[in-house]
Amino acid sequence: KPLEGKLFDTVEMNLAFQSGQVKLRQKIKVRFEDGQDIETTPGRVFFNQALLPGMSFVNEAVGAKGIQEIVMKAFNRFSKDEVQELVDNLKDFGFWGSTLSGLSLGIFDNKIIPEKDKLIESGDKEIAEVETNFRKGLITNEEKRVLTEEIWTRIGDDIAKKTLASLTPDNPVSIIVESGGARATTEQIKQLSGMRGFSVDPTGKIVELPTKSNYRQGLSVFEYFTSSRGARKGVADRAIKTG
């Protein structure tokens, strides 16, 4: 990165970007017309060019919530036509950026943390203790069910947090989730890379046996069978009603 940190004006920066001398997310310094020097990236400069004249320079990563805040500030300050222009500009910039990125997902972008098996083992030990207490009559069946759900929910959330923390900022999965604008959620990442978790039976009750595998590793026959109980009931009901 020979031009890392170099000072540009906006025209020079645009030429350097078009000629491939600077990257979209590379740190540079830009001198604006008012003489102010700001350390930023070409991508942030292009984003701010989509904003309305008079709006303050946004020098931070902007996700879905950030876009909402910008539009609301403009709504309180500018006319309806100007806000409409802003929204159109942001939409066009979003299409330009997503096309340029060519962002896509591969199975190996979903990372599995090394300590996943140890966390599952610790959960199994806690569950064994709960089962022992239940057999001794120290807890009721309902208390056993609640404790089981609490343990596996905690273990699953812990795996999910550590999985997300292990992703690098340039990982496509991390980019999509952090943007906030995509339909991808941390719960989906948990099922892809962490632990599938609990399933629901046809009556809506949580099945006590959680699916400990994830979709990247693949489910065992038993896990697939237990997690598809609701789907099987739906198929059977449909067949009975249409028979």
N, C-alpha and C positions, 0 to 999 in steps of 0.2 A: 504494500500500500504506500507507494512513494509520495502520494499527495495527501496522506493522512494529516489532518490539522492545518492544511494550507488555507490561506485567506483568499476568498473569492468575492466578487460581487455577483449578483443574481444571474447576469448574462454569462459571465465566465463559468459559473457553476453549471449552468444549463449546457454550455458547449462541452465542458469537461465530462458531464454525464453522458451526453449523446455520443461522444467519441470513446467512451468506455474507460476514461482515466479515473473516474470516481464511481463508486457503487452507491446504490440507493440508500443503504443503511450505514454508510461510512461516515465517520466523524470528520467534519470540516468546520471552518469558520467562514461566516458570510457577513459581508458589509452591506447594509441596506442603505436606501437613499437618504435616510436621516443621519447617516454616519455611524450608526450603532453596529458594533461587531457582536455576533451571536454564535456560540458554538452549537452546532446542530447537525443535521444530516440532509442530503439532497431530498430524500423522501418527505421530510417534514417541511422543507421549503415549498415543494410542489403542493403539499396538502394545504399550506397556508395561502397559496395562490388561488385555491378554490374558494376561500372565504371572501366575505364582502369587504370592500375598502373601509377602513376605520376600525375593523375588529382587531383585537390584540393578537400578537404572534403566539401560537400554540407550540410550545417546545417540549412536548412529552408524547408518549405513546397514547394513541386515542382508540378506544374500543367502542362498543355500541353505546355504553352509558355516556362516554365522552361526546359522541356525536349528538346524543339527545340534549346534553347540557349546552352545547354550542348552538343548536337550533333554537332552544328555549330562550337563550340570551338574545339571539337575533330577533326572535319573535317579540320580545319586550322592547326592542330598541329600533327596529327597522319596519318598513312598510310591508304589507302582505306580498306585493310583487317582488320586493327584494328578498324576502324570506324564501319565496318560491324559487328564485334564481339560485339562492344558496343551496337549497335542497337538490336542485338539478345538478349543480356543480359537484356536490358531494357524491351524488349517484354516479356521475360520469367518472369522477376520480376513482371511486371504488371499482368500477368495471375496468378502468385502465390498470389499476394496481393489481387486481386479481388476475387479469390476463397476462400482465408482465411477469408475475410471480410463477405462474404455471403450477400453483400449489396442488399437490396430490398426496395421497396416503398409500403407504405400503405396509404389509404386515409387520415388517421389522422396525417400523417407526413406533410401534407399540412395545415399549420396553417392559421387561419383567424384572423386578428388583431381586437381587440375590437372596435377601433375607425373607422372602415370601414364605418359603417352606418352614423356617423357624417360627414365624409368626403363626402359621397354621398349627404347628405342633404345640405352641403355647396355648392356643385356643382349645385344642383337643384335651390337653391336661386339665384345663379349667372345667370343661364339659364333663370329664371323667369324675372330677370332684363333686360336681353338681349331681351326677347320677348316683354316686355313692351316698350322698346326703339324702337323696330321694328314697333309695332302698332302705336306709336306716330309719326312715319316717321322720327325718328332721325338717323336711320341707314338703309342701303339697304338690300335686301334679301341676296346678296353675303356676305356683312359684317356680317350679322347674322349667316350665315353658317360657316364662318371662325372663328368667336368668339366662336360658339358652339363647334367646333372641338378643338380649343385651350383649352377651359375650361375642357372638358372631358379628353383630352390627359394629361393635367397637373394633374388632379385628379387621373387618372389611374396610372400615373407614381409615384405619391406620395404614393398611396396605395401599389404599387409594391415594392418601396424602403423600406417602413416601414415593409412590410411582410417579405422581405429578411432579414432585420435587426433583426427581432424577432426570427429568426431561430437559434437554438443553433449550435455550431460547429460540434456536433456529430449527427445532424439531417441528415438522408439520402438525403433529397432534397438538403440541403446546401452542403453536400459533393460532390454530383454529379455535381451541377452547378459550384462550386468553382474549381473543377478539370480542367474544361475547355476542357477536352478530350471527354466528352460525348456529345450527341446531344442535351441534355437539355439546354435551355436558360432561361434567366430572363423573356423573353416574355411569355414563356410557363408557368412559375411559376405564372406570373401575371394572366393568364387566369384560372389556377387551383385554386389559393387561393385568388387572388385579385379581379380584375374586368375584365370581358371578353372584354369590349371595343367596338370599332366600327366594323361594318361589311361593306362589299362592295356590291353594287348592280350589276346586270348583265352587266351594261355598264362600270363598273370600278369606279364609283363614290362612295364616302363614304356616308353611310346612317347616317343622322343626329341623329337618335335615337340610343344611345349606349346601349349595353347589360350591365347592372349594376351588374348582378349576376356573379358568377364564377362557374366553373364546379363542385366544391365540394358541393356548396349549391344547384346547379341545376338551370336550366333556367326555367322561366315561359313559358307558352304556347305562349304568345305574343312575348317574347324575342326569343324563338326558331323559330317562324314563320318568324320574321324579319331578323334573322341571316342566314336563309337558302334560301334566295331569289335566290342567284346565283346557288345553287344546284338544285332548282326547275326548273330554266330556262334551266339548262344543261340537265336535264331529259326530259323536254318537247321538246327541240331542237333535242335530239337524237331520240325521238319517231317520230317526224315529218319527219326527214331525212330517217328513216328506214321504214316508213309507206308505 
